[in-house]
Amino acid sequence: MMIGMVAQVLGALAVVLLLQWRSLRRASAVSRWISFVLLGASGVVWFFLMQHLHVSRPAVWLEQLLEPFDPIQ
Amino acid sequence: MERISSRQLNLIGAAYILDATLISVPSQMIDVAKQDAWLSYLYASVVVCFSIWILSKVMKRFPQQDLYQAMINRHAVLGRVLSSCFILFYFIVLARDIRMLVNFTNISLLPDTPLIVTGVMITLTVILIAKGGVEILGRMTENFFPVLIVVALILPVFLFTSYRWEYLLPVFEHGITPSLQGSWFAVAYVGEIVALPLIASGRTFTFRNAVYGLVIGVMILEVLAVQTILVLDTNLAARMIYPSYELVRQVRATDFLDRFDLPLVAIWLPTMLVKIAYSLHVVCHGLVRTIPKAQSQVIVVPVGVFALACAFWFFESPVQLMHLNRTWPVFALCVEVAIPVLLFLLLKPRKTLSAR
C-alpha cells in the first residue's frame, strides 16, 4: 500500500522532471535548485495527503490567526 | 523587459477583479447585505481606488521598472521582505483559485471526474499559458475577456422577463451597515488588481489605466449582482454556492437551447484559466526579481506543481474556502492597502545635490 503511494508520487514527479529535463540542463544552478526543492516539497505534500485522511490545513491556521481581527464575526 | 499595452493592462485589471469573484463571494455578500449587496462592490472599489492611486504615485517615480524592481533596487533587504509578502499573497491566491475552479468544475460540470484529474488539467493549462510570459497573458486576455464582457452585458436581454423589481427594494432597509459588511467580503477580491504594478513598468501602469480596469470589472460585477437579486431573490441566492452560475442557468434562448449556460461557462472558463496564470506569473516574476539568477521560464513548472499540491493541502472542501473568505480580507488588506502606503513612504524620490 505504502510502496504503491510512494511509487505514484515518484512516478508523477519523474514525468515532470523528464518533461523539464532539457530546460533544467541549460538553466542556472539557482533555478535548478529551486525546481528540485519545489518538486520535492510537492512530492512530500502529496504523499502526506495520500497517507493521512485528516491533515492539518494551513487555511484553518490562517483562519484561527486572523479571526480576532475579523470585524463582522 | 516584456511589454504590455495600456489596453491589455486595463483588461488584465478587470479580469483580475471579475473572474474569481464570480464564483467566490456573491452568496456570502448577499447573505449579509441582502438586497443592498450590489452596493458592497462600490464601497470595496473606493478602498481599492485609494490603493491604486497610492501605487500610481509610487510607480510614477520608477517609469522603467516594475514594483518588484523598484522595491529591491532601493532597499535590498526590506525590499525583498516586502516582495516576499506579495509573493506569498499571490501564491495563496493561486492555490485558492486552482482549488476554487476544481471545485466549481466538479460540482457544476464533471461530478464523476476525480478532483485530481481536473486539477492536473487546469494546472497544466495554466503553466503553459504562464510560460509564455506577460505578453502572451496580455494577448490571451485581449482574445477572451472582451467576449465575456459582451456576454455579461447582454444577459439582461435574456433575463429581463424574470425580473421581480420588489426583490431589490427597499434600499437601506437596515441602514448602511449590512452593505458595508458585504463589502468586507468583496474588498479582498477586488483588491487583487494591485498585481498590475508588479507585472508592468511605471510607464504602463498609470492611475488612469488601473481605474479603467477597476471600473470595467466592478461594473460587470454590479450588473451580475443586481440581476442575481432580481431573478433569484436574496433568500435563495444566499443559500447557493454559485448564485452567478445559477443565474446563467436561468437563461433560455429557445425551447431547444435550454442548456444555454454551457456556452456561457465555456466563455468564462478560459478567462478564469488566464486569471490563474496571472497569479502564477506574478509569483514566478517575484521570485526571479528576489532571487538573483533565477529564471522565470524554468521555475514556472515547479511553482505550478507546488501550487497544485498546496491547493489540495490548504483547503479541505468548498465550505472551507467560503469560511476563509470571512477572515482573508484581514491579510489581503495588509498586502493590498497597508504595503502600498508603506511603499509610498519608503520609496520617496532621492534628493539630488542640485536639488539641495
HADDOCK unambig.tbl for C-alpha pairs under 7 A between the chains (distance, minus, plus):
assign (segid A and resid 23 and name CA) (segid B and resid 298 and name CA) 6.54 0.50 0.50
assign (segid A and resid 24 and name CA) (segid B and resid 298 and name CA) 6.76 0.50 0.50
assign (segid A and resid 27 and name CA) (segid B and resid 298 and name CA) 6.95 0.50 0.50
assign (segid A and resid 28 and name CA) (segid B and resid 293 and name CA) 6.69 0.50 0.50
assign (segid A and resid 28 and name CA) (segid B and resid 294 and name CA) 6.99 0.50 0.50
assign (segid A and resid 30 and name CA) (segid B and resid 293 and name CA) 6.39 0.50 0.50
assign (segid A and resid 30 and name CA) (segid B and resid 294 and name CA) 5.68 0.50 0.50
assign (segid A and resid 31 and name CA) (segid B and resid 294 and name CA) 4.80 0.50 0.50
assign (segid A and resid 31 and name CA) (segid B and resid 295 and name CA) 5.88 0.50 0.50
assign (segid A and resid 31 and name CA) (segid B and resid 298 and name CA) 6.51 0.50 0.50
assign (segid A and resid 31 and name CA) (segid B and resid 299 and name CA) 6.29 0.50 0.50
assign (segid A and resid 34 and name CA) (segid B and resid 299 and name CA) 6.91 0.50 0.50
assign (segid A and resid 35 and name CA) (segid B and resid 299 and name CA) 5.79 0.50 0.50
assign (segid A and resid 35 and name CA) (segid B and resid 302 and name CA) 5.35 0.50 0.50
assign (segid A and resid 38 and name CA) (segid B and resid 302 and name CA) 5.67 0.50 0.50
assign (segid A and resid 38 and name CA) (segid B and resid 303 and name CA) 6.60 0.50 0.50
assign (segid A and resid 38 and name CA) (segid B and resid 306 and name CA) 6.08 0.50 0.50
assign (segid A and resid 39 and name CA) (segid B and resid 302 and name CA) 5.58 0.50 0.50
assign (segid A and resid 39 and name CA) (segid B and resid 306 and name CA) 6.60 0.50 0.50
assign (segid A and resid 42 and name CA) (segid B and resid 305 and name CA) 6.72 0.50 0.50
assign (segid A and resid 42 and name CA) (segid B and resid 306 and name CA) 4.89 0.50 0.50
assign (segid A and resid 42 and name CA) (segid B and resid 309 and name CA) 5.64 0.50 0.50
assign (segid A and resid 45 and name CA) (segid B and resid 309 and name CA) 6.30 0.50 0.50
assign (segid A and resid 46 and name CA) (segid B and resid 309 and name CA) 6.19 0.50 0.50
assign (segid A and resid 49 and name CA) (segid B and resid 313 and name CA) 6.89 0.50 0.50
assign (segid A and resid 57 and name CA) (segid B and resid 313 and name CA) 6.30 0.50 0.50
assign (segid A and resid 57 and name CA) (segid B and resid 314 and name CA) 5.08 0.50 0.50
assign (segid A and resid 57 and name CA) (segid B and resid 315 and name CA) 6.52 0.50 0.50
assign (segid A and resid 58 and name CA) (segid B and resid 314 and name CA) 5.02 0.50 0.50
assign (segid A and resid 59 and name CA) (segid B and resid 314 and name CA) 5.23 0.50 0.50
assign (segid A and resid 59 and name CA) (segid B and resid 315 and name CA) 6.03 0.50 0.50
assign (segid A and resid 59 and name CA) (segid B and resid 324 and name CA) 6.84 0.50 0.50
assign (segid A and resid 63 and name CA) (segid B and resid 324 and name CA) 6.12 0.50 0.50
assign (segid A and resid 63 and name CA) (segid B and resid 327 and name CA) 5.95 0.50 0.50
assign (segid A and resid 66 and name CA) (segid B and resid 327 and name CA) 5.74 0.50 0.50
assign (segid A and resid 66 and name CA) (segid B and resid 330 and name CA) 6.58 0.50 0.50
assign (segid A and resid 67 and name CA) (segid B and resid 327 and name CA) 5.89 0.50 0.50
assign (segid A and resid 69 and name CA) (segid B and resid 330 and name CA) 6.75 0.50 0.50
assign (segid A and resid 70 and name CA) (segid B and resid 327 and name CA) 5.70 0.50 0.50
assign (segid A and resid 70 and name CA) (segid B and resid 330 and name CA) 6.87 0.50 0.50
assign (segid A and resid 72 and name CA) (segid B and resid 181 and name CA) 6.68 0.50 0.50
